[in-house]
Each structure stands twice: as structure tokens, then as C-alpha cells.
């Protein structure tokens, strides 16, 4: 590391970097604080999140919006509002608003309300024998339990045909219409068209009727909630998904399945997933269908189990995304399940693999009802079976219902993996750490550090900052041959206080890494640690 001093400018007027989830979309026009907003794109909306210390998100943001904009939606539980601009507003107006609102200490973030889409099959379905329950050894699990109806799996997706002959007996009747509608008018989550069967297919995989003499066999007979957050086209807004996650957790859903995603990181979605995790829900999501691309959000969040897809031979499905976030693999190619209306079909996608894991989670929790969501997550990983794929393709292995149900969670199963690796945080074979300690003397003081890469094949770099408790220091990083500034950077971490962390997966090592430590307020000694992991 070498030290060079650099001074910041235009502090706190930066636009926080936020990835989008799919294409942006059109005008909502409905001011509602709960379910029932108009479905589809909402590209004219900006989501503004407030600091955890703020109790009234809408009242805090309202005075800060321009005259031509309006708050059309608020979620006080997650602490954000949706601000709608006119359809003819230019992008500069929205960018200026995001930059300006970030100057307020009560504002945590501002980001576009992006589209989240269902992961549809990458090619035409192929018909064949049902194999998914057999591949994950459901027969052994079913000897113990078909699933406890007191265990609830919430399907955040398109609407579920809840009167389907092979679904109606497992629908959760604790709420009206077996769920809630977040992607259209009214509260009924029933599909609005025959083509809206992604949710019905996903629900049938996780908990279609089993051992009932009707149709296919779902993974479990647990109860199903339908949280309709995607419209009949398969798209939905980021805020609708976030609201559905919060609602599912508040209904007490032990397991939440999300066969949807796309794009980059979102504060709103991250907060919603973290909220559900803290409420006790296990979140499971599809890795994405970009033919080997990186794991999509929300699957990539730390609070969510990312699931890749296997075919009938237990090879990685050619469409499946891969990456270090993958925790489990499951069958996702040509999976038979329910479709609208009262019918059955085979679909392919990581969308199909995710509910297999959700269903197995339901079986495991039925057999071990005392498990917390985190203990259940660990148990599913510990009982997974190594099918011979790299870790970034299968995680800890292919989910196994027999082992998950019939293994004591306190015992380590023989899952065919001779490694002692417990699937922890170490993402590679080698590790190099560099640490430096220095002092920032006042606000507006900053240091720029340069780090030279140690490996030819670096998989991850973690940048940690520990500073004084009575100051606010922020952290910036560039994967290029220049020091970042507070208005020009590749990565940022800034919260109240002086402890920050940036994690970069598969960094660009063509140039040295440049890291800026900036004092927003206060002064004192800090320690900067950079840990590089070999691929």
C-alpha cells in the first residue's frame, strides 16, 4: 500500500449508485400505502428511503420534493416512499432530485423504481416423466412427513390459480382469497389471464397436492400464500416486490419463495429481505437464467438463499446463473407442475429450482418444528448432496429432502462430500491481507490508498474500515487507475459512524485498486484492511 492525500468536494451531493432490476417502467398514478396499486412499469417513480431513526417517512420526504412531483406510495414499516414525476419529466430533473435529497441527513438512499421479472423458460418446454421429487429423494422424506399445513410458504410471483384441483387443498385460508394482490386493483391475487401461470406453476412445485390421487406430486403439502407482485406480463415494480416481502413476513410465512429478479443492488429490496429475515422467514430465490451470468438480485443478497438449476442428469442447466452466492442446487429443467386453468405443464428455469428448495425447506421444518430460519438454512446446506459440480455452480450441493427430514439437525450427515469445508465465507483457495492505520484530522480530510493485486485470479476483495466511534468516515473504491472522489467512484459504503465495508466480486485487476477514506465529520485514527481472495 502507498499513501497519497486527496481532498474531497461537494460532499453528500453524490447520487448513490444503484443497479436496476430489468427494464424501467411506466406511470402508476395511484397513491396507495398498501396493496392495490396499478400493475406494471413505474419508470417515473423514485424510491426514497429514510434513516432508521426517522419514524415518518412520508412526512420527512414530502417537503423535499419539487412542485411537479408527488408521493404516490409509502411503506412506513420499511421506511421508504415512492415519488412520482410527470411522464414528460426529463431524466435530469429526477437525477437532480436524487442528488439534492441525499444531502439531507434523514435520507438514507434514493433510487429508481425498477422492474423485477419472472424467470421464464429459456426455451420451449419438453415433455417427459416427472423427476424432480425423485431427484431430491422426496420418497424418503414422505415416509416421515408430507408436510405440515401449519408451515406456510409464501409465493411472491404472479397470481396463483388457488382453486386449481391440485392446489386448492393446500392454499392458506388464514387470509381472504389465500393471499394479497400487490400488482393491480383489488386485493384478490387470482390470475387475470390464462397466460399468467408462472405463479401457479411455481406454487405447484413447492406445494402441489401430494398423495391425493390428483395430478402431479408437489414437493410438500405445506400451506401456500399467494403474494401477487408480478402482473400478467411477468413484470412488477421493485416497490411491489418489497411490499410483498414485508407482507409475507408479517403474515408469519416461515418460507418465502421468489422466482424472480434481475439487475443490480437495491436498497429497498435489500431492506425488505433483511426485514423478513429478522421476522423469522427463510427467503429462497432463483439465481437467474442468463446462461452462466452472475447471480441476480434478490438471490444475491446475504439474507437470501440463492438456488441454481440442474437437469435430469444432475448436470448444471445450461441457462443457470452461477457465482459464489449459490448455496444450493435443485432440478429446474423440464419440471412438471400445475398451470392455468386446471392443467399441467413442464417449464424450465431457475424459477422452477427455487420452489423445489422452498418445498424441501417446508418438509424439513415440518419434521423439525423448533428450527429458526437461520438454523433451517444451515440444515439444508449441511444435508445437501455433492453432485460433483464446482462450488459456484452447486453451492453446498443438490438439496436432499430425505436427509433434510430424517437427519437430526445436531448431527452431521454423510452427504457424499469428503471435504471438511462447511461452506463458510472463504470464497477461494488463497487469501492475502494488507492493513494500514492512519489519522484524519478533520472533516474534509481524506486519504487515498493504492493496493497492488497479489493473485492472478482474484475472486473477491473485501475492504474494511474501522474508525472512531464519535466521527463519521466514509469509504470509496475504484477498480481503475485513479483515486476515487466523493462524486466519482465505482463502489461506496457510507453510514452513520466510521465502520464501513465494501465487497467486490470478481474485481477488475487490470489496474491497482484505489481506496478513499473520507471524513464527513469528526476526526481520529482509523484502520483500513484489504483482504484479497484467490479464485
DOFITI-95092 format. One record per residue: x negated, y negated, z of N, C-alpha, C in turn; residue in one letter. Coordinates in steps of 0.02 Angstrom, whole numbers, plus 50000, padded with zeros to 5 digits. Layout:
BEGIN
XYZXYZXYZa;...
//
This chain:
BEGIN
499585006050000500005000050000499564993750000x;499774988849964499434982349967499944977149984x;499724971850017500184966750041500114960350000x;500684957649981500684951149949501304947349970x;501234941149991501804937350017502214934449961x;502874934849969503314931849919503904928649956x;504114922849934504654919249968505304919849929x;505854920549965506494921549933506844914949922x;507364915249879507764909249865508484911149854x;508934906349863509654907549851509904913449890x;509734913449954509904919049998510664919850005x;510904926050001511604927850011512074925249957x;511794923049901512234921649845512174927049792x;511824932549811511734937949763512374941849755x;512464944549696513014949049683512794956049701x;513164959149747512964965849768513044970649710x;512524974849698512554979549644513044985149660x;513504986549614513984991949625514124995349558x;514055002049556514195005649495514945006149484x;515135007249421515845008049405515995015449399x;516625017149408516855024049402517295024449340x;516995025849283517375026249221517515019349192x;517985019049145518145012749113518545008249160x;518465001649153518864997049193519544996349161x;520024993949202520694994149176521144988449195x;521734988249162522204982749156522574980349217x;523004975649207523334971749259523814975949300x;523794975049365524254978449410524884974449419x;524824968449447525404963949454525854965649512x;525674970249556526104972149612525734971049677x;525994966949720525684965549785525964970249836x;525634975749850525874980649897525314982849943x;525464983650007524944985650055524924993050064x;525334996750029525345003950036525445007349970x;525675013649968525795017149905526335013649864x;526335015149799526865012449756526635007149708x;525995005749703525765000849654525835003749584x;525854999349534525915001549466525315006049448x;525415011349410524865015849394524405012749342x;523825016149334523375014549278522855009349294x;522535006749240521955002249248522124995749284x;521624993249321521684986949357521034982949349x;520844981749286520194978749274520154971449293x;520734968349307520724961349326520634960449402x;520544965949438520514965549511519794966049537x;519654962349590519034962849627519204965249697x;518844970349720518944972849788518444969449834x;518694966549887518284962949935518354966350003x;517784968550030517774971750095517504967150148x;517784967550208517574963150262517124966950311x;516774963250352516334966150403516754969950454x;516444974950486516794979050534517074974950592x;516784969250606517014965150662517654961250646x;517864961150583518444957250562519064961650567x;519584959150599520194962950610520734961450558x;520684955850522521194953750474520864952650407x;520844957850365520504957250300520864952250256x;521524952750251521894948350206521824941050228x;521894939750294521844932950318521144930050310x;520644934350311519954931950304519784930250232x;520034934250185519854933250114520294927950082x;520914927350103521394922850071521124915750060x;520804912450110520574905550098519994905050049x;519694910650031519084910449991519224911649916x;519844913149898519974914849828520164908549789x;520014908249724520194902349684520944901949673x;521164896149649521884894849642522224899549591x;521844901849542522144905949490522134913449507x;521934915149568521904922149588522364923249647x;522514929549662522964931249717522794938049745x;522914938949810522834945449841523464949549825x;523364955349793523924959449772523964965949810x;523474967349852523464973549890522984972749948x;523164975650006522724975450064522754982050100x;522174984350123522134990350166521744988350228x;522104986750281521784984350342521414989850379x;521614996150368521255001650401520555002250374x;520475001850308519815002250278519484995450271x;519854990050285519564983350286519404980550218x;519874981050170519744978050105520394975450076x;520324970750028520904968249989520724968549916x;521254968649874521164968149801521374961249779x;520924957649747521054950849723521144951249647x;521734949049623521884949449552521784942749519x;521434942849461521334936849420521804937249360x;521954931649329522374931749269522064936049214x;522484938649172522244943049118521764939449072x;521844932849064521414929149019520794926149053x;520694927849117520114925149153519474928149123x;518964924049115518344926649087517934930149142x;517474934149120517064938149167516644933649212x;516434927949187516024923349227516404921049289x;517054919749282517454917549340517454922749394x;517534929049375517534934449425516844935449455x;516324934849414515644935449440515484929849489x;515684923749472515574918149518515934919149584x;516554921649580516924922949641516554928049685x;516314933449654515964938549693515334935849724x;514964931849687514354928849713514514924149771x;515014919949763515174915049815515444918249878x;515884923149870516194926149929515684929949971x;515154932449938514634935949975514224931350020x;514294924750010513944920050053514254919450122x;514824922450133515154922150198514944928050240x;514784926850303514544932150347515084937350362x;515714935550353516254940250366516374945150309x;516054943850252516164948050192515604953150186x;515794959450181515294964850176515114966450104x;515604966050058515464967649988516014964949944x;515864964649879516354963049827516184967149766x;516684970549737516554974949681517174975549637x;517074977549575517624978249529518044984349548x;518694983949536519144989649548519114994049487x;518744999349492518575003449434519035009449428x;518975012949372519385018849357519045025149381x;519445029449413519235036249429519665040949388x;519365045849357519735050149311519675057449331x;520185061249314520155068449325519625071549280x;519285076649305518805080149264519185085349222x;519285083949159519645088549117519165093449085x;519455098549054519035103649023518625100648966x;517995102648962517585100048908517735103248840x;518065108948839518265112148776518935115548786x;519205118648733519855121748737519845127648785x;520375128648823520415134248869520355140948832x;520055145848866520015152648840520405157148886x;520805161348856521245165548896520875172048915x;521045174648973520725180848997520995182749065x;520695187849092520895190149158520695185149212x;521095184749264520925180649322520325183649357x;519815179549370519205182149401518965178149461x;519205171949469518935167649521519005170449591x;519605172849612519645175649680519195181749690x;519125185849638518685191649644517955189649650x;517765184549611517065182549612516845179849679x;517295176549714517115173849780517325178449837x;517495184849819517635190049867518225188549913x;518775186149883519365184749923519675191049952x;519585196749917519905202849941519705204450013x;519055203750027518825205050095519105200050145x;519165193650124519445188650168520185189950180x;520555192050128521265193150134521435198950181x;520935203450191521045208750241521145205750310x;520865199750321520925196350386521465191150386x;521495187050334521995181650330522115179550258x;522745178050243522895174950178522885167250184x;522795164850245522785157650256523345155550303x;523195151350350523675149050400524045142950372x;524705143050370525065137150346524965131050389x;524705131850450524555126050492523915122450468x;523545125450423522955122250393523185118850329x;523055112350323523305108450266522735106250220x;522835107250155522365104850103522725099350065x;522445093350066522725087850027522385087549959x;522785087549906522535087349837522615080149812x;522055076449808522075069649780521945070249705x;522465069049667522435070749596523045067749561x;523225070449504523875069249475524405072649521x;525035071249506525555074349547525585081849539x;525835085249590525915092449589526655094149577x;526795098749532527475101249525527645105449586x;527895102149637527965105549701528545110549704x;528965110849653529475116049651529275121649602x;528645121949582528405127549542528505133949581x;528735139349548528875145549584528285148349624x;527675146649603527095149349638526755144149681x;527085138349693526815133249737527295131149792x;527955131549779528445128549824528405131349895x;528245137849902528225140849968527635138350010x;527135135549977526535133250014526495125650019x;526995122049995526975114750000527115112650072x;526755107450095526825104950163527445100550169x;527945102850207528565099050212528575094350272x;527985092850300527965088250357528075081050337x;528025079650271528165072950246528665073550189x;529055068250175529535068550120529195069950053x;529505074050013529255075649945528565078649946x;528355081350003527735085150009527115081049994x;527175074449999526585070349986526765062949979x;526345059349941526435052249931526185050349862x;526485045049834526315042749767525925036249773x;525305036249750524885030149751524775027449681x;525055030649630524915028749561525545027149522x;526035024249555526645022349520527175020049568x;527755018449541528295016049583528615021749622x;528885020149681529195025149722528675029249759x;528915033549804528475037449846528415044749825x;528835046949778528855053949758528245055449713x;527815060349733527215061849694527325066749637x;527945068249620528095073149568527815070749501x;527545075149459527285073149393527835069749351x;527625064949310528115061349270528145063849198x;527685068449179527695071149112527405078149112x;527555081849060527305088649054526545088949049x;526245083649021525525083549014525155082049078x;525525079949129525205078249193525155084549236x;524755089349215524725095649252524045097149283x;523585092249281522935093249312523015094549387x;523435090549420523545091449492523875098049508x;524365100049466524695106449476524205112249470x;523755111749422523255117049412522775117349471x;522545111549492522065111249548522395113849612x;523015111649626523365113949685523475121449685x;523635124249626523745131449621523115135449632x;522535132749615521905136349629521785136749704x;521855131049738521715130949810522225134849851x;522865134349832523385137149875524005139149837x;523935142049778524505145149746524725151249785x;525355153049778525615158749817525215165049805x;525025168449859524625174449856524995180249888x;524965186049854525295192049880526045191049886x;526335187349838527055185949839527415188749779x;527055192549737527375195549679527525190749623x;527265184649626527415179549576526775176549549x;526695176349482526155172649451525455174849471x;525015170149478524325171449493524215171549569x;523615173249589523435173049660522995166849672x;523235162349715522815156849735522285159249784x;521825154949801521295156949848521585157849918x;522065153549938522335153850006523085152550005x;523405154250061524105152450073524145146750123x;523655142350125523695136550167524205131650139x;524385126650177524875121750156524545116450111x;524955113550067524705108750017525075102150024x;524695096650026524955089950020524765087249951x;525235083749919525105080849853525015073249862x;524395070849853524245063649854524135061549782x;524665059149749524625057349678524275050649671x;523635050749652523255044649644523015043649572x;523135048449529522985047949457523645048149419x;523705043949368524335043749330524345049249278x;524855049149235524945054649187524405054749134x;524015049449127523455049449080522815052349111x;522825053549176522245056249211521795051049241x;521995044649239521595039249267521925036049327x;521525032949368521785029549426521275024649452x;521505019649489521045014549514520675016849575x;520105013949585519695015449643520075014249707x;520465008849710520845007349771521385012549784x;521715015049730522225020149740521915026549769x;521315028449745520975034349771520795033249844x;520515027449859520315025949928520915026149975x;521465023249953522065023349995522315030450005x;522275034549953522505041549959522065045550007x;521415044050006520965047350053521145045550124x;521245039150136521425036850204522085040050226x;522585039850181523235042650197523185050150213x;522805053850174522725061050185522425062350254x;521915058450271521605059350337522095057750392x;522485052450382522975050450434523535055450441x;523675059550389524165064850395523895070950431x;523245070750446522935076350481522695081950435x;522605080450370522365085650324521675087950346x;521605094450358520955097050377520465097150319x;520735097750258520315098250199520605093550146x;520175089750113520375085150059519985087149997x;520345088749943520025090549880520085084749831x;519525083049797519505077749748519185080349684x;519595082649638519365084849572519385078949524x;518985073949539518995067649502518335064049515x;518225058749477517625054749488517345051749425x;516745049149431516395046049376516095039449397x;515555037349365515255030849378514785031049437x;514695025149467514185024449519514475023249588x;514055020949631514225020049702514745014449710x;515205015449757515695010449775515745010049851x;515705004049878515785003049950516485005249973x;516995003449935517675005149954517775012649960x;517545016349909517625023549910517195026749964x;516585024349972516145026950024516465026050093x;516725020050104517055018750169517655023350180x;518045024450127518625028750134518425035950150x;517915038450116517675045250130517395045850200x;517025040750221516745040850288517305040550340x;517825036650325518405036250371518715043150379x;518835046650323519145053250326518705058150364x;518055057750353517595062250389517645060950464x;517665054550483517705052850554518375055050584x;518895055550543519545057850567519575065450572x;519065068950549519035076150555519165080050492x;519235076750435519365080250372518715082550340x;518735088450308518185090750266518345088650195x;517895084750164518005082250096517605086450047x;517945088749993517635092949942517775089649874x;517265089249831517375085749767516985089149711x;517245088149651516935090749590516315086749572x;515785090249550515145087049534515175083049470x;515635084749424515685081249360515515085649301x;515735083649243515675087849182515265084349128x;514685081849145514275078249097513715082449067x;513805089049067513335093749036512625092749063x;512565093449129511915093049160511735086149186x;512205081449183512085074749210512045074849286x;511895069149315511845068649388512535069149420x;512545071049483513165072049519513555065449523x;514195065749506514625059849505514865058149576x;515065051849584515425049949645516165051249635x;516535053449688516355053549758515955059449782x;515835064449739515475070449761514775068749788x;514475063349763513785061649782513725058349851x;514295056349881514245053249947514035058449999x;513665056250050513435060750103514015064050140x;514585060650143515155063150180515555068450142x;515355069950081515745074350037515335080350015x;515635086350011515315092249983515375092149907x;514815092149873514805092249800514785099449775x;515215101049727515285107949702515135108249627x;514685112649608514545113949538514945119849513x;514935121049448515365126149418514965132049391x;515235138049401514965144249374515455147249324x;515185151349278515635155149235515725162249262x;516045166549224516215173249249515595177449263x;515025175849232514405179649242513985176649299x;514245171749333513895168049386513285164249360x;513325162349297512855157549269513155150649276x;512725145549276512975138649280513385137049218x;513985134549227514385132349170514015126949132x;514025127249066513615122549027513815115349037x;514445114049058514675107249066514515104349135x;514295108449182514255106349252513675101549264x;513815096349303513295091849327512885095249381x;512275092949390511815095949439511435090349475x;511125092249530510725087349567510635089449639x;510225085749676510085087549746510685087149792x;511225083749770511815083149812512245089449812x;512135093949764512535100049760512445104149823x;513005106149853512985110249914513225117349902x;513715118249857513985124849842514155125249768x;514185131449743514425132749675515035137249680x;515465137049629516085141049629516305141849557x;516725147049542516965148049474517375142149449x;517215139849388517565134149360517695134649286x;517475140049254517585141049183518175145749172x;518655143549133519245147649116519585150449178x;519785146049222520115148049284520865147849275x;521205153249292521925153749284522275150749345x;522785146549332523165143549386523835140949359x;524215137849403524875135149385524805128949342x;525275127949296525345121749257526085120149252x;526235113849233526925111949221527185115249157x;527795116749149528305117449200528425124849211x;528335127149273528415134149294527975138849253x;527405136449230526995140249184526295141249214x;525855144549174525175146049196524705144849138x;524075143249153523585142149101522885142349128x;522405142849083521695142949101521375136249083x;521065133149131520695126949120519975127949143x;519535123749117518835123949136518615117049160x;518145116949207517875110749233517645111449305x;517225107049326517065106949398517685105249439x;518195102249405518845101249437519155107749462x;518995113249428519265119749447518825123049502x;518175121549501517725124449552517845121449621x;517985114949623518075111549687518645114449728x;519255115649700519785118549741519675125749761x;519235129349725519045135949749518705135349817x;518235130549822517905129349886518395126849939x;518855122349918519355119849966519785125549992x;519975130249948520375135949969520005140550016x;519365141750000518955145950045518865142450113x;518785135850111518745132150174519375133150215x;519955133150181520585134350216520615141250247x;520375146450210520355153150238519895153550298x;519305150350292518815150550347519095147150410x;519425141450400519695137950458520295141750487x;520655145350446521195149550472520925155050517x;520345157750498520045163150537519665160450598x;519415154250593519015151250647519315144450663x;519895144250695520265137850702519915132650746x;519405134550783519075129650826518525125650793x;518395127050729517835123750695517995116450681x;517515111950694517575104950672517435104650597x;517575098850567517445098250496516705099050480x;516265096550522515545097250509515315104450520x;515595107750571515415114750583515675119150526x;516275117550500516545121250443516105120250382x;515885114250371515435112850314514795116950320x;514495116950379513885120850390514015128350381x;514595130650404514755137850399514845139950327x;515175135950286515245137550216514575138050181x;514125133550198513455133650168513045139550193x;513115141150258512725146650286512955153350260x;513595153950239513855160350215513865160750139x;513595155750105513575155850032513075161150008x;513175163649947512765169049919512315166249864x;511675167549870511195165449819511305169449755x;511465166149700511565169649637510985168549589x;510415166249616509805165849577509715159549537x;510105154449551510035148049516509605143249556x;509315138149524508955133049562509405129549612x;509105126749663509495123549716509915117749691x;509655114149641510045108449617510625110549572x;510685117049558511245119649520511765123249564x;511525126549617511985130449659511995128049731x;511565123249750511535121349820511315127249862x;511705128949914511555134649956511795141249925x;512165140749871512385146849837513125146649818x;513365152249792514065152949774514485154149837x;515015150249845515435150949904515705158049909x;515755160749970515975167649979516515167950032x;517125169750012517695169750058517635175350109x;517405181250089517335186850136516855185050192x;516265182550175515775180750226516015174850269x;516335169950237516565164050274517105165950325x;517535170750308518075172750353517835177750405x;517435182550384517285188250427516605187950461x;516265182250456515635181150491515755176250548x;515505178150607515535173550664515125167350648x;515405161450656515025155350639514385154650679x;514325158150735513715157750775513185162650753x;513345166850703512875171850680512645170150609x;512025171650594511755170350527511895176350483x;512265175650428512415181450385511845183250340x;511875189350315511415191550262511735189750196x;511545184050168511865181550108511445182450046x;510935186750051510525188149993509985183049980x;509895178250025509385173150018508825174550067x;508245176550043507685178250086507315172150112x;507495166250087507165160250109507375158450179x;506935155250217507105152650282507395145650277x;507435142950216507685136150206508415135850225x;508595131350269509285130650291509675125450250x;509395123350195509755118450154509735111550183x;509205109850219509165103450252509005097850205x;508715092450232508645086350192508025086250148x;507535090750161506925090650122507075092550050x;507035088050002507255089549935506735092749890x;506135093949914505625096649870505085100349906x;504545102049870504025106149898503505101949935x;503355095949912502845091749944503135085349970x;502765082250016503005076050046502405071750064x;502445065350047501925060450064502265054450097x;501965052050151502245046450188501725040950196x;501925034750184501505028850196501875024150242x;501525021350291501835016950340501405010750349x;501735004950356501384998750369501794994650419x;501444991050462501764986750511501524979550500x;501994974850501501814967850491502334963550527x;502284956950517502714952350552502994947050504x;503634945550511503944939850477504044934450529x;503814928350514503784923150565504424919050573x;504854919150521505464915150525505914917050467x;506524914550469506964915550411506644912250350x;506774915050291506464913150228505764915950220x;505504919350271504864922750263504994929750235x;504534932250195504624938850167503954941650145x;503914948250141503304951750118503494956350061x;503044956650011503134961449956502584966649960x;502764972949959502294978449964502324982649900x;501744985249881501684989449821501474996449842x;501835001449816501695008449832501515012149769x;500945015549769500735019649712500975026849720x;501295029449668501575036249672501035041549682x;501185046549722500715051849739500825058249700x;501425059249672501575065449637501725064149564x;501605069249522501775068649452502525069749440x;502845073349487503555074949479503905073149544x;504085066849551504405064449612505165065049605x;505465068449654506195069449653506565064049691x;506285061649746506635056849789506125052549825x;506305046349837505915042049881506385038749930x;506185038749993506595035750047506195029950076x;506505024050077506185017950103506545015950167x;506185016150224506485014650289506175008350318x;506605004050344506384998050378506644998050450x;506194997050497506374996250567506104989550591x;506554985150613506354978450634506634976550701x;506544970350722506764968150788507524968150793x;507774969750853508484970150863508834963450864x;508464958050876508774951450880508684947450815x;508534950850760508454947550696508824951450642x;508904948350584509204951750526508694951650469x;508414957550455507954958450399508304962750346x;508154961350283508454964950228507924968150184x;508134973250145507674977450108507874977650035x;507374976449990507484976649918506934980949887x;507084984049829506584988149795506664987649719x;506094988049684506084988249611505704994349587x;505994997849537505635003149502505315000349439x;504964994849446504634991549389504054987449415x;503664984849369503024981749388503114974449407x;503574973049453503654966349479503984966849548x;503834961949590504134961849656504864959749650x;505304962949687506004960749687506084954049721x;506614950649706506824944649743507524945949768x;507794941349806508474942249831509004941249778x;508804939349718509294938749663509104943149603x;508544946649607508334951049552508014957249582x;508384962749582508144968849615508494974849584x;508194980749593508504986949571508914990249627x;508694989449689509034992549746509044987749805x;509574988249846509634983749902509944987349962x;509724985550022510054987650084510044981750131x;510654979150147510674973650194511304974150236x;511204974450301511744974750350511544970150408x;511974969750458511774966050518511214969850553x;510724966150579510154969350611509574970150563x;509084974050584508464974550545508284981650527x;508734986350536508604993250517508964994650451x;508584995950398508864996950332508555003150300x;508905006050251508645011850215508865011650142x;508405013050097508565013950026508325020950006x;508765024749973508595031349947508665031149871x;508135033049835508145033049762508025040149738x;508515042949703508445049549674508115049049605x;507645053649592507295053849527507045046949506x;506625043849546506405037049529505965036849467x;505955031049435505525029949378504825028549403x;504355033049389503675032449416503185029549364x;503455026749310503015023849259502635017849286x;502925014349333502605008649366502615009749441x;502185006149477502185006549550502855004249578x;503015006849637503615004649673503454998149710x;503904993249704503824986849738504404985949788x;504234984149849504714983649904504664976749936x;505234973449944505254966949976505614967550044x;505284965150097505584964450162505714957050173x;506354955250182506554948250185506894946750251x;506694941150283507014938950345507594934450329x;508194936850342508784932550333508854927850394x;508744930550452508754926450513508294929650565x;507994925450606507554927950659506854929550635x;506464932450678505774934150663505564940050706x;504974942650691504704948050732504344953250692x;504114958350726503724963750696504194969050666x;503984971750609504374977050576503894982650555x;504184988550544503814994250518504174996650455x;503784997150400504054999550336503755006450322x;504185011350310503965018150295504235020350228x;503795022750185503995025350119503815032850118x;504325036950106504225044250103504395046650033x;503915049750000503995052249932504035059849933x;504545062649899504645069849898504505072449828x;504115077849825503945080949761504525085249736x;504615085349670505155089249642505005096649641x;
//
